[in-house]
Every structure is written in structure tokens, then in C-alpha cells.
Amino acid sequence: MEDGFIVDFSHTVSLVSQWSPGNPQFRKILGWLTLGLKVRNSELIGVTTLRCPACGLLKSYAIKA
């Protein structure tokens, strides 16, 4: 397994979740003001979620195409 996190880019639109490798790091200006996360768009992988119709269990996968 590889460490990573799910990135949320949405404000007013619906988007597919994206997975990013590594640990989240915040962008800062003036040494303290946070402007979101540092993310390399070339490393993002779309997240696919499967649902069991019988019990509702969800399993999410980030598979590189």
C-alpha cells in the first residue's frame, strides 16, 4: 500500500474525487497564511468507488490508467 490522500477541488461544482501520493503539505504565504494543499496535477489519479447492493459496503480504488 502507498500513502496518499484524497483531494477536494470543488466549490460549486460536482467533481470526481482525486487521489494524490504522499502526505498532504500546505501552501503558505507570509509563513503562516494557508492557501490550500500543494498538489502535482500530473500525479493525481481518479478514484472509483464500488458499492455492494446487498449491504451498501463501499470500496474505493485509485487505479492508474
Rosetta blueprint (number, residue, H / E / L):
1 M L
2 E L
3 D L
4 G E
5 F E
6 I E
7 V E
8 D L
9 F L
10 S L
11 H L
12 T L
13 V L
14 S L
15 L L
16 V L
17 S L
18 Q E
19 W E
20 S E
21 P E
22 G L
23 N L
24 P L
25 Q L
26 F E
27 R E
28 K E
29 I E
30 L L
31 G L
32 W L
33 L E
34 T E
35 L E
36 G E
37 L E
38 K L
39 V L
40 R L
41 N H
42 S H
43 E H
44 L L
45 I E
46 G E
47 V L
48 T E
49 T E
50 L E
51 R E
52 C L
53 P L
54 A L
55 C L
56 G L
57 L L
58 L E
59 K E
60 S E
61 Y E
62 A L
63 I L
64 K L
65 A L
